[in-house]
Amino acid sequence: MLFFTQCFGAVLDLIHLRFQHYKAKRVFSAAGQLVCVVNPTHSLKYAPTRCAAAQASTEQDILPPCHHHEAVHDPQLVPCTCPLFSCPWEGHLEVVVSHLRQTHRINILQGAEIVFLATDMHLPAPTDWIIMHSCLGHQFLLVLRKQEKYEGHPQFFATMMLIGTPSQANNFTYRLELNRNQRRLKWEATPRSILECVDSVISDGDCLVLNTSLAQLFSDNGSLAIGIAITTSKAHSSEAEM
Amino acid sequence: MLFFTQCFGAVLDLIHLRFQHYKAKRVFSAAGQLVCVVNPTHSLKYAPTRCAAAQASTEQDILPPCHHHEAVHDPQLVPCTCPLFSCPWEGHLEVVVSHLRQTHRINILQGAEIVFLATDMHLPAPTDWIIMHSCLGHQFLLVLRKQEKYEGHPQFFATMMLIGTPSQANNFTYRLELNRNQRRLKWEATPRSILECVDSVISDGDCLVLNTSLAQLFSDNGSLAIGIAITTSKAHSSEAEM
């Protein structure tokens, strides 16, 4: 009996996900975009020391943030950039993607324009929604984080990081777009390199920031659909055009 | 001597304003937009009771928020909608604009697309930057407010209100755009009617919200340039298009 109840629950969950997927698709599918349902993950550990070291190294736009660590011998190695865990892994920048996929089970999506559908927005902070996005010959890490910068007042922060160096990141522009209830919010910026810690980007507030009330206005049945587009940054060279 | 010192100060101020105007124009002038320098004003009084009454009345989409006040006899009268002062004035909706211009010295600008250049963003909260905008046969009130929703953490809130009824407001879409340092933030929404109190719109967070750090990224030498465009809301009927 318990087995059948669980099966029924699982079927209901599937129907619910399918329904959310359909609703997001209805809003965003005009351009034939891929909708990806992303479930939340609680941040297990926050490692400020690693981030500080990583950030210091990127000022010189060189690879090895890890040479600040005593244990690292090869200056070509970078630490694991997964914002969820304080992971002891270190490796070359070229294998960060496969580490994130295999060890941290972060999905990767293809396509210049996708829809990131974050579920269960009501979950308490700190919570992260993470996905990798492959396009224009590079891989990007999209992080949506619910965090209490001011105690008792959670906010949502969304940013895109290039899995590459800061100088490579300067060649791209990413756009995050929310569109619901006759409201539209767009954020466009140059992605940061994952060598600059995602925690620093969020604490600097240099990303899309949503108060809870605004997040609720844009979310539908507890899920937030974010349209994502990446382009090469030629269009950004002139700030004059509106 | 004092006179000459003051004159010199005034000339310096004029040069500074001219310089800010020029810089904003350089960023936004591709479309030949009008740049308007808006100085801040400290909110002198906050009148929550009037706002609550006004908001209650607009749920029925009728004009007279004031019929909740004991002193009002004519149901066609509306209270002064200036968010800066608790003004005892009451009059018909059609003369609100002339009251705001004459009594509260709020400037009015013509044109479908203008640039609102708010100066002295560093001033402590609460501070308002206010202007009226005339286009498409209607007048709109643009309010940028610096307010501490969470003590010690000022934020900026920007919204556009139609000087008209809620049903008239539904015919329009307004867009606020910030564009600087390879970052762009756009907010599009249906304007609210001034019969719905601006304080409620801001406390609901249903507007463009900027943390101080983001406002600093977009501001230049203490001034924030906001591109404003108003269109009829046909384009909003389909949320499908990205």
Boltz contact constraints between the chains, C-beta under 6 A:
constraints:
  - contact:
      token1: [A, 27]
      token2: [B, 239]
      max_distance: 6.0
  - contact:
      token1: [A, 30]
      token2: [B, 240]
      max_distance: 6.0
  - contact:
      token1: [A, 30]
      token2: [B, 241]
      max_distance: 6.0
  - contact:
      token1: [A, 31]
      token2: [B, 242]
      max_distance: 6.0
  - contact:
      token1: [A, 150]
      token2: [B, 150]
      max_distance: 6.0
  - contact:
      token1: [A, 150]
      token2: [B, 153]
      max_distance: 6.0
  - contact:
      token1: [A, 153]
      token2: [B, 150]
      max_distance: 6.0
  - contact:
      token1: [A, 179]
      token2: [B, 239]
      max_distance: 6.0
  - contact:
      token1: [A, 182]
      token2: [B, 190]
      max_distance: 6.0
  - contact:
      token1: [A, 182]
      token2: [B, 236]
      max_distance: 6.0
  - contact:
      token1: [A, 183]
      token2: [B, 189]
      max_distance: 6.0
  - contact:
      token1: [A, 184]
      token2: [B, 188]
      max_distance: 6.0
  - contact:
      token1: [A, 185]
      token2: [B, 187]
      max_distance: 6.0
  - contact:
      token1: [A, 186]
      token2: [B, 186]
      max_distance: 6.0
  - contact:
      token1: [A, 187]
      token2: [B, 185]
      max_distance: 6.0
  - contact:
      token1: [A, 188]
      token2: [B, 184]
      max_distance: 6.0
  - contact:
      token1: [A, 189]
      token2: [B, 183]
      max_distance: 6.0
  - contact:
      token1: [A, 190]
      token2: [B, 182]
      max_distance: 6.0
  - contact:
      token1: [A, 205]
      token2: [B, 211]
      max_distance: 6.0
  - contact:
      token1: [A, 205]
      token2: [B, 213]
      max_distance: 6.0
  - contact:
      token1: [A, 205]
      token2: [B, 214]
      max_distance: 6.0
  - contact:
      token1: [A, 209]
      token2: [B, 211]
      max_distance: 6.0
  - contact:
      token1: [A, 211]
      token2: [B, 205]
      max_distance: 6.0
  - contact:
      token1: [A, 211]
      token2: [B, 209]
      max_distance: 6.0
  - contact:
      token1: [A, 213]
      token2: [B, 205]
      max_distance: 6.0
  - contact:
      token1: [A, 214]
      token2: [B, 205]
      max_distance: 6.0
  - contact:
      token1: [A, 227]
      token2: [B, 242]
      max_distance: 6.0
  - contact:
      token1: [A, 236]
      token2: [B, 182]
      max_distance: 6.0
  - contact:
      token1: [A, 239]
      token2: [B, 27]
      max_distance: 6.0
  - contact:
      token1: [A, 239]
      token2: [B, 179]
      max_distance: 6.0
  - contact:
      token1: [A, 240]
      token2: [B, 30]
      max_distance: 6.0
  - contact:
      token1: [A, 241]
      token2: [B, 30]
      max_distance: 6.0
  - contact:
      token1: [A, 242]
      token2: [B, 31]
      max_distance: 6.0
  - contact:
      token1: [A, 242]
      token2: [B, 227]
      max_distance: 6.0
